Amino acid sequence: MNKFQSTINLVGRIAIATLFLPAGIQKLIGIEGTIAYFGSLGLPALAILVWVVIAIEILGGLALILGYHTRVVALGLAIFTLGASIVGHPFWAAPQDAAFIAQLLFIKNMAILGGLLVLSSSGAGSFSLDSRKSKA
């Protein structure tokens, strides 16, 4: 990857991380509300699941920004995004007045999933911890 591609890759990693890092921090700050929301979705093992989701979002977002184990992290976040989209934005089961917004959020997440898959296949570029590690 040349410097231009690596710069665009870095900007892209930061942009994608803006979905995960702030979401994880908000879930952590409002942990009681997060637990209540997950409970309203009928999710199992709330005490564990909430902390796992927070860890995935915060640590995954930071790993993307830093370019740390980028290929694996991006693939993991893609799988996580697919699952979160199916559970959190089931537009096919939403009431008619809420279906449009749920579908929009689902489709947005599919676009993010696509970006994560591309990142998983391309790697982090020169401006990353992955690049530093491979040079050492």
KADA-V830990 format. One record per residue. N is the residue number from 1. SS is DSSP state (h for helix, s for strand, l for the rest). BURIAL is 1 if it has 9 or more other C-alpha atoms within 8 Angstrom, else 0. D_CENTER is the distance of its C-alpha to the mean C-alpha in Angstrom with 1 decimal. Layout:
BEGIN
[[N;SS;BURIAL;D_CENTER] [N;SS;BURIAL;D_CENTER]]
END
This chain:
BEGIN
[[1;l;0;24.0] [2;l;0;26.1] [3;h;0;25.5] [4;h;0;24.6] [5;h;1;22.0] [6;h;1;20.6] [7;h;1;20.5] [8;h;0;18.7] [9;h;1;16.2] [10;h;1;15.7] [11;h;0;15.5] [12;h;0;12.8] [13;h;1;10.7] [14;h;1;11.4] [15;h;0;10.7] [16;h;1;7.2] [17;h;1;6.7] [18;h;1;8.5] [19;h;1;6.0] [20;h;1;4.5] [21;h;1;8.0] [22;h;1;10.3] [23;h;1;8.9] [24;h;1;9.4] [25;h;1;12.7] [26;h;0;13.9] [27;h;1;13.5] [28;h;1;15.5] [29;h;0;18.0] [30;l;0;18.6] [31;h;0;18.5] [32;h;0;21.4] [33;h;0;19.9] [34;h;1;16.7] [35;h;1;19.0] [36;h;0;21.1] [37;h;0;18.4] [38;h;1;17.1] [39;h;1;20.8] [40;h;0;21.5] [41;l;0;19.2] [42;l;0;21.4] [43;l;0;18.9] [44;l;0;20.8] [45;l;0;21.0] [46;h;1;19.5] [47;h;0;20.6] [48;h;0;18.6] [49;h;1;15.6] [50;h;1;14.8] [51;h;0;15.0] [52;h;0;12.9] [53;h;1;9.9] [54;h;1;10.7] [55;h;1;11.0] [56;h;1;7.8] [57;h;1;6.0] [58;h;1;9.0] [59;h;1;10.0] [60;h;1;6.9] [61;h;1;6.8] [62;h;1;10.6] [63;h;1;10.8] [64;h;1;9.4] [65;h;1;11.8] [66;h;0;14.5] [67;l;1;14.2] [68;l;1;14.6] [69;l;0;14.6] [70;h;1;12.4] [71;h;1;13.3] [72;h;0;12.6] [73;h;1;9.4] [74;h;1;8.1] [75;h;1;9.8] [76;h;0;8.6] [77;h;1;4.8] [78;h;1;6.8] [79;h;1;8.9] [80;h;0;6.8] [81;h;1;5.7] [82;h;1;9.4] [83;h;0;10.7] [84;h;1;9.2] [85;h;1;10.6] [86;h;1;13.8] [87;h;0;14.3] [88;h;0;13.3] [89;l;1;14.6] [90;l;1;17.6] [91;h;1;19.5] [92;h;0;22.1] [93;h;0;23.2] [94;l;1;22.9] [95;l;0;26.2] [96;h;0;27.4] [97;h;0;26.9] [98;h;1;23.2] [99;h;1;22.4] [100;h;1;22.0] [101;h;0;19.3] [102;h;1;17.4] [103;h;1;17.9] [104;h;0;16.7] [105;h;1;13.4] [106;h;1;13.1] [107;h;0;14.1] [108;h;0;11.8] [109;h;1;8.8] [110;h;1;10.9] [111;h;0;11.4] [112;h;1;7.8] [113;h;1;8.0] [114;h;1;11.3] [115;h;1;10.4] [116;h;1;8.3] [117;h;1;11.4] [118;h;0;13.7] [119;h;1;12.2] [120;h;1;12.7] [121;h;0;16.2] [122;h;0;17.2] [123;l;0;16.1] [124;l;1;15.7] [125;l;1;19.2] [126;l;1;21.9] [127;l;1;20.2] [128;l;1;18.3] [129;h;1;19.1] [130;h;1;19.0] [131;h;1;21.8] [132;h;1;23.8] [133;h;0;23.7] [134;h;0;24.9] [135;h;0;27.7] [136;l;0;28.9]]
END
